[in-house]
Amino acid sequence: MPFEAGNPGKPKGAKNKIGQSIRDKFEQLLDGVGVDQMVEDINKLNPNDRLNIIMGLAEYIVPKLARSTQVHEAGEGLEGFEIKVKRNRDDS
């Protein structure tokens, strides 16, 4: 049985061996290429591909902002707030 009652599991702070191995190989890859070469290669891409690369990397550098929703009861804190709906003449 792989799991028994009372088994504390993996110790706190233990590293995943496969994940660490992959990170080490990736670090070796980046060390071999160098930042100047990466910048040169990215600049050779078309603007759309370049933007996709930058956006993909940004996820690991700049934290994503959480979405927030605000719910108001009718009339609560909405003084002076008005929604007007205009219809086009083509709408029936």
C-alpha positions in Angstrom: 0.0 0.0 0.0 1.6 3.3 -1.0 0.0 5.3 1.7 -0.5 4.3 5.3 -2.3 6.1 8.1 0.1 8.0 10.2 2.6 8.5 7.4 3.7 12.2 7.5 4.5 12.2 3.8 7.2 14.3 2.2 9.2 16.5 4.6 8.5 20.2 4.5 10.9 22.0 2.1 11.8 18.7 0.3 12.7 19.3 -3.4 11.2 17.3 -6.3 14.2 15.5 -7.8 12.8 15.5 -11.4 11.8 19.2 -11.2 15.2 20.1 -9.9 16.9 18.2 -12.6 14.8 20.0 -15.3 15.6 23.4 -13.7 19.3 22.6 -13.7 19.3 21.6 -17.4 17.3 24.7 -18.3 19.8 26.9 -16.3 22.7 25.2 -18.3 20.9 26.0 -21.5 20.5 29.7 -20.6 24.1 29.9 -19.4 25.3 28.6 -22.7 23.2 31.1 -24.8 23.7 34.3 -22.9 21.4 37.3 -22.5 22.9 39.2 -25.5 22.2 36.3 -27.8 18.6 36.0 -26.5 18.0 39.7 -27.1 19.4 39.4 -30.6 17.2 36.4 -31.4 14.1 38.0 -30.0 14.7 41.2 -32.0 14.8 39.0 -35.2 11.2 37.8 -34.6 8.2 39.5 -36.2 6.4 41.9 -33.8 3.6 39.4 -33.0 5.9 36.6 -32.0 8.1 39.0 -30.1 5.1 40.2 -28.1 4.0 36.6 -27.4 7.5 35.8 -26.0 7.5 38.9 -23.8 4.0 38.2 -22.5 4.9 34.6 -21.8 7.9 35.6 -19.8 6.1 38.3 -18.0 4.0 35.7 -16.2 7.1 34.6 -14.3 8.3 38.1 -13.5 5.3 40.3 -12.8 2.6 38.8 -10.7 -0.9 38.6 -12.2 -3.5 40.8 -10.6 -6.5 39.1 -9.1 -9.8 40.0 -10.5 -12.2 41.6 -8.1 -15.9 42.1 -8.2 -17.9 44.6 -6.3 -21.5 44.0 -5.5 -23.8 46.9 -4.3 -27.2 46.7 -2.9 -29.8 48.8 -4.9 -29.1 52.5 -4.2 -26.1 51.8 -1.9 -23.1 54.0 -2.8 -24.3 54.6 -6.4 -25.4 58.2 -6.1 -25.0 60.1 -9.4 -24.4 56.8 -11.3 -26.7 56.4 -14.3 -26.8 54.1 -17.3 -28.4 55.2 -20.5 -29.1 52.8 -23.3 -29.2 54.2 -26.8 -30.6 52.2 -29.6 -29.6 52.5 -33.2 -32.3 53.3 -35.7 -31.7 49.9 -37.3 -32.6 48.1 -34.1 -36.2 46.9 -33.7 
